[in-house]
């Protein structure tokens, strides 16, 4: 998937994110947003063999920030990922500085 395709996919999830900077939320915006909201990070993972670069696989991490460990937004996120035929690993962690849960989805796109 291209970066634009990923952005369009994330729009379908119905969770607020900064379309100009989807990989981070500024401190000023953090104070004004009502959870749930999200950010996502795309990274290229090159595959090498015999000293050659054969393919780039994009890894994606979606972070949903919520005031509960299980967010109502997850149903929409999972529905969109399933529609795109993507598989993911889910985890969560509590972030003391934000007083929010980060629900993390890791997948390849």
ZAMAR-474020 format. One record per residue: x, y, z of N, C-alpha, C, O in turn; residue in one letter; residue number from 1. Coordinates in pm, whole numbers, m for minus. Layout:
N
ATOM; n.x; n.y; n.z; ca.x; ca.y; ca.z; c.x; c.y; c.z; o.x; o.y; o.z; rest; nr
ATOM; X; Y; Z; X; Y; Z; X; Y; Z; X; Y; Z; A; NUM
...
//
This chain:
109
ATOM; n.x; n.y; n.z; ca.x; ca.y; ca.z; c.x; c.y; c.z; o.x; o.y; o.z; rest; nr
ATOM; 84; m118; 0; 0; 0; 0; 88; 125; 0; 194; 127; 62; X; 1
ATOM; 43; 224; m69; 114; 351; m68; 73; 431; 57; m23; 395; 125; X; 2
ATOM; 144; 537; 84; 110; 624; 198; m30; 682; 183; m104; 692; 281; X; 3
ATOM; m66; 722; 62; m200; 777; 38; m308; 672; 58; m414; 702; 113; X; 4
ATOM; m282; 549; 14; m379; 441; 35; m398; 412; 184; m510; 386; 229; X; 5
ATOM; m289; 416; 259; m297; 393; 403; m379; 505; 468; m462; 479; 555; X; 6
ATOM; m355; 629; 427; m430; 742; 483; m579; 727; 455; m662; 750; 543; X; 7
ATOM; m613; 689; 332; m754; 669; 297; m816; 556; 377; m931; 565; 420; X; 8
ATOM; m740; 449; 399; m788; 337; 479; m815; 384; 622; m918; 349; 681; X; 9
ATOM; m725; 462; 677; m741; 510; 815; m859; 605; 829; m923; 609; 934; X; 10
ATOM; m889; 681; 726; m1006; 770; 730; m1133; 688; 748; m1226; 732; 815; X; 11
ATOM; m1138; 569; 687; m1256; 482; 697; m1278; 431; 840; m1388; 387; 874; X; 12
ATOM; m1174; 436; 923; m1184; 384; 1059; m1268; 474; 1150; m1317; 430; 1254; X; 13
ATOM; m1285; 599; 1110; m1369; 690; 1186; m1309; 737; 1317; m1381; 780; 1407; X; 14
ATOM; m1177; 730; 1329; m1107; 776; 1449; m1026; 899; 1411; m957; 898; 1309; X; 15
ATOM; m1032; 1003; 1491; m963; 1129; 1461; m812; 1109; 1458; m755; 1046; 1546; X; 16
ATOM; m748; 1164; 1352; m602; 1170; 1345; m565; 1292; 1262; m646; 1342; 1185; X; 17
ATOM; m442; 1339; 1279; m393; 1456; 1206; m351; 1410; 1066; m250; 1343; 1052; X; 18
ATOM; m428; 1447; 965; m399; 1402; 829; m268; 1458; 776; m204; 1395; 691; X; 19
ATOM; m226; 1575; 824; m98; 1633; 779; 21; 1567; 847; 128; 1555; 787; X; 20
ATOM; 3; 1523; 970; 110; 1458; 1046; 51; 1336; 1119; 35; 1340; 1241; X; 21
ATOM; 21; 1229; 1045; m46; 1115; 1108; 43; 1037; 1205; m6; 953; 1280; X; 22
ATOM; 174; 1065; 1202; 265; 989; 1287; 288; 1050; 1425; 363; 995; 1505; X; 23
ATOM; 224; 1162; 1453; 237; 1219; 1587; 123; 1319; 1614; 60; 1373; 1523; X; 24
ATOM; 100; 1339; 1739; 1; 1437; 1784; 75; 1538; 1869; 142; 1500; 1966; X; 25
ATOM; 65; 1663; 1835; 138; 1766; 1909; 82; 1780; 2051; m33; 1745; 2077; X; 26
ATOM; 164; 1831; 2140; 124; 1848; 2280; 2; 1940; 2291; m86; 1917; 2375; X; 27
ATOM; m3; 2043; 2207; m117; 2135; 2214; m246; 2066; 2170; m352; 2092; 2226; X; 28
ATOM; m238; 1980; 2069; m356; 1908; 2024; m401; 1803; 2125; m520; 1777; 2139; X; 29
ATOM; m304; 1743; 2195; m338; 1642; 2295; m433; 1698; 2400; m522; 1628; 2448; X; 30
ATOM; m415; 1824; 2433; m498; 1886; 2538; m639; 1917; 2489; m731; 1932; 2569; X; 31
ATOM; m657; 1926; 2357; m788; 1964; 2305; m869; 1847; 2252; m991; 1859; 2234; X; 32
ATOM; m805; 1733; 2228; m874; 1618; 2171; m945; 1537; 2279; m894; 1519; 2390; X; 33
ATOM; m1062; 1488; 2245; m1135; 1397; 2332; m1112; 1255; 2282; m1133; 1228; 2164; X; 34
ATOM; m1067; 1165; 2369; m1043; 1027; 2324; m1172; 962; 2277; m1279; 998; 2326; X; 35
ATOM; m1165; 869; 2185; m1043; 813; 2126; m994; 895; 2006; m1072; 956; 1933; X; 36
ATOM; m862; 894; 1988; m798; 951; 1871; m678; 863; 1840; m639; 781; 1923; X; 37
ATOM; m620; 880; 1724; m512; 788; 1686; m401; 856; 1610; m414; 969; 1563; X; 38
ATOM; m292; 783; 1600; m181; 819; 1514; m132; 689; 1451; m153; 581; 1506; X; 39
ATOM; m67; 699; 1338; m9; 578; 1279; 129; 609; 1222; 158; 722; 1181; X; 40
ATOM; 212; 507; 1222; 349; 521; 1174; 373; 414; 1068; 346; 296; 1091; X; 41
ATOM; 423; 455; 954; 462; 363; 847; 613; 360; 837; 678; 465; 833; X; 42
ATOM; 670; 242; 833; 814; 229; 814; 841; 125; 706; 770; 25; 695; X; 43
ATOM; 944; 151; 627; 984; 55; 524; 1078; m47; 585; 1171; m13; 659; X; 44
ATOM; 1053; m172; 554; 1138; m281; 601; 1193; m350; 475; 1125; m433; 415; X; 45
ATOM; 1317; m315; 435; 1372; m374; 313; 1410; m521; 336; 1458; m558; 443; X; 46
ATOM; 1388; m602; 233; 1425; m742; 236; 1546; m759; 144; 1541; m727; 25; X; 47
ATOM; 1656; m809; 201; 1779; m828; 126; 1810; m977; 114; 1779; m1056; 203; X; 48
ATOM; 1870; m1013; 4; 1922; m1148; m16; 2035; m1140; m118; 2026; m1066; m216; X; 49
ATOM; 2138; m1215; m95; 2254; m1216; m185; 2308; m1076; m211; 2353; m1046; m321; X; 50
ATOM; 2304; m992; m110; 2357; m858; m122; 2272; m762; m204; 2316; m652; m235; X; 51
ATOM; 2149; m803; m238; 2061; m717; m317; 1934; m686; m239; 1886; m767; m159; X; 52
ATOM; 1882; m570; m265; 1754; m530; m206; 1643; m573; m300; 1633; m524; m413; X; 53
ATOM; 1560; m666; m254; 1457; m723; m341; 1322; m654; m329; 1256; m630; m430; X; 54
ATOM; 1282; m622; m209; 1148; m569; m190; 1145; m489; m60; 1221; m516; 33; X; 55
ATOM; 1056; m392; m55; 1030; m318; 68; 892; m357; 118; 793; m350; 45; X; 56
ATOM; 887; m396; 242; 759; m425; 306; 732; m310; 401; 820; m269; 478; X; 57
ATOM; 612; m257; 397; 577; m149; 488; 517; m209; 615; 422; m288; 611; X; 58
ATOM; 574; m169; 727; 518; m206; 856; 441; m86; 908; 483; 28; 892; X; 59
ATOM; 329; m114; 971; 243; m8; 1020; 212; m32; 1167; 187; m144; 1209; X; 60
ATOM; 215; 76; 1242; 172; 73; 1381; 63; 177; 1399; 84; 296; 1373; X; 61
ATOM; m52; 131; 1442; m164; 219; 1471; m174; 229; 1623; m179; 127; 1692; X; 62
ATOM; m177; 351; 1674; m191; 373; 1818; m321; 451; 1843; m335; 566; 1802; X; 63
ATOM; m413; 386; 1911; m539; 449; 1948; m527; 491; 2093; m496; 409; 2180; X; 64
ATOM; m550; 617; 2120; m544; 668; 2258; m686; 675; 2312; m775; 735; 2251; X; 65
ATOM; m706; 611; 2427; m839; 599; 2483; m832; 612; 2635; m728; 587; 2696; X; 66
ATOM; m945; 651; 2694; m948; 658; 2840; m985; 523; 2902; m992; 510; 3024; X; 67
ATOM; m1009; 422; 2818; m1035; 286; 2866; m942; 189; 2794; m894; 217; 2684; X; 68
ATOM; m916; 75; 2856; m823; m22; 2798; m878; m85; 2670; m801; m123; 2582; X; 69
ATOM; m1008; m96; 2659; m1073; m145; 2538; m1162; m30; 2489; m1253; 14; 2559; X; 70
ATOM; m1135; 16; 2368; m1206; 133; 2316; m1318; 91; 2221; m1309; m10; 2152; X; 71
ATOM; m1424; 171; 2220; m1533; 145; 2126; m1486; 164; 1981; m1549; 113; 1889; X; 72
ATOM; m1377; 236; 1961; m1325; 261; 1826; m1261; 136; 1765; m1246; 126; 1644; X; 73
ATOM; m1224; 42; 1849; m1155; m77; 1800; m1239; m159; 1703; m1186; m219; 1610; X; 74
ATOM; m1368; m162; 1724; m1455; m239; 1634; m1444; m187; 1491; m1436; m266; 1397; X; 75
ATOM; m1445; m55; 1474; m1432; 3; 1339; m1293; m20; 1281; m1279; m49; 1163; X; 76
ATOM; m1190; m8; 1365; m1053; m30; 1318; m1039; m174; 1269; m988; m198; 1160; X; 77
ATOM; m1084; m269; 1349; m1073; m409; 1310; m1156; m441; 1186; m1113; m520; 1102; X; 78
ATOM; m1273; m381; 1175; m1357; m403; 1056; m1285; m358; 930; m1285; m429; 830; X; 79
ATOM; m1224; m239; 934; m1153; m187; 817; m1031; m275; 785; m1006; m305; 668; X; 80
ATOM; m957; m317; 886; m841; m403; 862; m884; m535; 801; m817; m587; 712; X; 81
ATOM; m994; m591; 847; m1045; m715; 790; m1092; m696; 646; m1069; m782; 561; X; 82
ATOM; m1158; m583; 618; m1200; m553; 481; m1080; m544; 387; m1089; m582; 270; X; 83
ATOM; m968; m495; 438; m846; m484; 358; m766; m615; 358; m659; m623; 298; X; 84
ATOM; m819; m717; 425; m756; m849; 435; m618; m842; 501; m523; m908; 458; X; 85
ATOM; m609; m760; 606; m484; m743; 680; m494; m815; 815; m601; m822; 875; X; 86
ATOM; m382; m867; 860; m374; m932; 991; m290; m846; 1083; m198; m778; 1038; X; 87
ATOM; m319; m849; 1213; m254; m760; 1307; m227; m830; 1438; m280; m937; 1467; X; 88
ATOM; m142; m765; 1518; m120; m802; 1658; m164; m682; 1741; m128; m568; 1711; X; 89
ATOM; m240; m709; 1845; m291; m602; 1930; m226; m611; 2067; m207; m719; 2122; X; 90
ATOM; m192; m496; 2120; m144; m486; 2258; m192; m352; 2314; m247; m269; 2242; X; 91
ATOM; m171; m333; 2442; m208; m205; 2503; m114; m173; 2617; m52; m261; 2677; X; 92
ATOM; m103; m44; 2646; m21; 2; 2757; m80; 131; 2812; m138; 210; 2738; X; 93
ATOM; m63; 150; 2941; m113; 274; 3003; 0; 375; 3006; 112; 343; 3046; X; 94
ATOM; m29; 497; 2963; 72; 603; 2958; 40; 702; 3070; m55; 779; 3060; X; 95
ATOM; 120; 699; 3175; 95; 781; 3293; 95; 931; 3261; 11; 1005; 3314; X; 96
ATOM; 188; 976; 3175; 198; 1119; 3145; 71; 1173; 3079; 35; 1289; 3098; X; 97
ATOM; 5; 1088; 3001; m116; 1130; 2930; m244; 1093; 3003; m352; 1145; 2973; X; 98
ATOM; m232; 1002; 3099; m348; 946; 3168; m443; 880; 3069; m565; 887; 3082; X; 99
ATOM; m384; 814; 2969; m460; 746; 2865; m401; 609; 2836; m283; 584; 2862; X; 100
ATOM; m483; 521; 2781; m438; 394; 2730; m395; 411; 2585; m460; 485; 2510; X; 101
ATOM; m289; 345; 2545; m249; 335; 2405; m279; 193; 2361; m220; 98; 2412; X; 102
ATOM; m372; 178; 2269; m407; 48; 2213; m331; 39; 2081; m350; 122; 1991; X; 103
ATOM; m245; m61; 2069; m149; m66; 1959; m179; m183; 1867; m191; m297; 1911; X; 104
ATOM; m190; m152; 1740; m206; m254; 1637; m80; m251; 1551; m42; m145; 1501; X; 105
ATOM; m14; m368; 1534; 102; m378; 1447; 69; m472; 1332; 15; m581; 1352; X; 106
ATOM; 103; m427; 1211; 72; m507; 1092; 162; m470; 977; 234; m371; 983; X; 107
ATOM; 157; m550; 870; 228; m521; 746; 125; m482; 642; 20; m544; 630; X; 108
ATOM; 158; m377; 564; 66; m332; 458; 136; m332; 324; 76; m297; 223; X; 109
//
